[in-house]
Amino acid sequence: MKKTILLTLCLFASQVLLSQVNTDSLKAIFHDRTQADSVRLEALYAVSNAVLFSQPDSAIFYAQQLYEEATKLDNKVFVGLALNTKGTALNVKGYHDMALENLERSLNIFEEVGVKK
């Protein structure tokens, strides 16, 4: 029984460490200004989604960063994705009114640029 519990804990710890390496790599891509803007935005979007349900506060932080960068670059698709991610994270935290506001803004942007998802 103790071996089973220990093995389960080791497997869980390795999953946590592997996901940490993945988000660290994605963050490094975002901060690498030699990468194409779309690659950097995609990396930050992936980070925000990787922590969306396990760390919604962090997801909100990264989604806000994504929103600001995408706005600077006038990339409406990523602006919409950032608002969608932020809205979902706010919903997870129980802030339903703020979540709905962000999700509606996201939907409006997607409709404006013709994204049908």
C-alpha positions as CSV (number, residue, x, y, z in Angstrom):
1,M,0.0,0.0,0.0
2,K,2.8,2.4,0.9
3,K,4.6,1.7,-2.4
4,T,1.4,2.4,-4.3
5,I,1.0,5.8,-2.6
6,L,4.6,6.6,-3.1
7,L,4.5,5.7,-6.8
8,T,1.3,7.8,-7.2
9,L,3.0,10.8,-5.6
10,C,6.1,10.4,-7.7
11,L,4.0,10.2,-10.9
12,F,2.0,13.3,-9.9
13,A,5.2,15.2,-9.0
14,S,6.8,14.4,-12.4
15,Q,3.6,15.6,-14.2
16,V,3.8,18.9,-12.3
17,L,7.5,19.3,-13.1
18,L,7.0,18.5,-16.8
19,S,4.2,21.0,-17.1
20,Q,6.4,23.6,-15.4
21,V,9.1,23.0,-17.9
22,N,6.6,23.4,-20.7
23,T,5.3,26.7,-19.5
24,D,8.8,27.9,-18.8
25,S,9.7,27.2,-22.4
26,L,6.6,28.9,-23.7
27,K,7.4,32.0,-21.5
28,A,10.9,32.0,-22.9
29,I,9.5,32.0,-26.5
30,F,7.2,34.9,-25.6
31,H,10.1,37.0,-24.2
32,D,12.4,36.2,-27.2
33,R,12.0,39.3,-29.4
34,T,13.7,37.5,-32.3
35,Q,10.6,35.3,-32.7
36,A,7.8,36.3,-35.0
37,D,5.0,38.2,-33.2
38,S,2.5,35.5,-34.0
39,V,4.7,32.9,-32.5
40,R,5.2,35.0,-29.4
41,L,1.5,35.6,-29.0
42,E,0.7,31.9,-29.6
43,A,3.2,31.0,-26.8
44,L,1.6,33.4,-24.4
45,Y,-1.8,32.1,-25.3
46,A,-0.7,28.5,-24.6
47,V,0.7,29.6,-21.2
48,S,-2.5,31.2,-20.2
49,N,-4.5,28.1,-21.2
50,A,-2.0,25.7,-19.5
51,V,-2.8,27.2,-16.1
52,L,-6.5,28.2,-16.8
53,F,-8.2,25.7,-14.4
54,S,-5.3,25.0,-12.0
55,Q,-4.2,28.6,-11.5
56,P,-6.9,30.9,-12.7
57,D,-5.2,34.0,-11.2
58,S,-2.1,33.3,-13.3
59,A,-4.3,32.7,-16.3
60,I,-5.8,36.1,-15.9
61,F,-2.4,37.6,-15.6
62,Y,-1.1,36.0,-18.8
63,A,-4.3,36.7,-20.6
64,Q,-4.0,40.4,-19.7
65,Q,-0.4,40.3,-21.0
66,L,-1.6,38.7,-24.2
67,Y,-4.4,41.3,-24.5
68,E,-1.9,44.2,-24.1
69,E,0.6,42.7,-26.6
70,A,-2.0,41.8,-29.2
71,T,-3.6,45.3,-28.9
72,K,-0.2,46.9,-29.5
73,L,0.3,44.7,-32.6
74,D,-3.3,45.2,-33.7
75,N,-3.9,41.5,-33.8
76,K,-7.6,41.2,-33.2
77,V,-7.7,37.4,-33.2
78,F,-5.4,37.3,-30.2
79,V,-7.2,40.2,-28.5
80,G,-10.3,38.0,-28.8
81,L,-8.5,34.9,-27.5
82,A,-7.1,36.9,-24.6
83,L,-10.5,38.1,-23.6
84,N,-12.0,34.6,-24.0
85,T,-9.3,33.1,-21.7
86,K,-9.7,35.9,-19.2
87,G,-13.4,35.5,-19.2
88,T,-13.1,31.7,-18.7
89,A,-10.7,32.2,-15.8
90,L,-12.9,34.8,-14.2
91,N,-15.8,32.3,-14.5
92,V,-13.7,29.6,-12.8
93,K,-13.1,32.0,-9.9
94,G,-16.8,32.7,-9.6
95,Y,-16.8,36.3,-11.0
96,H,-19.6,35.6,-13.4
97,D,-20.5,39.2,-14.3
98,M,-17.0,40.1,-15.2
99,A,-16.6,36.8,-17.0
100,L,-19.6,37.4,-19.1
101,E,-18.4,40.9,-20.0
102,N,-15.1,39.6,-21.3
103,L,-16.6,36.7,-23.1
104,E,-19.1,39.0,-24.9
105,R,-16.3,41.4,-25.9
106,S,-14.4,38.3,-27.2
107,L,-17.4,37.2,-29.2
108,N,-17.9,40.7,-30.7
109,I,-14.3,40.8,-31.8
110,F,-14.5,37.3,-33.3
111,E,-17.6,38.3,-35.2
112,E,-15.9,41.5,-36.4
113,V,-13.0,39.6,-37.9
114,G,-15.0,36.7,-39.1
115,V,-13.7,33.9,-36.8
116,K,-16.3,31.1,-36.5
117,K,-15.3,28.8,-33.8
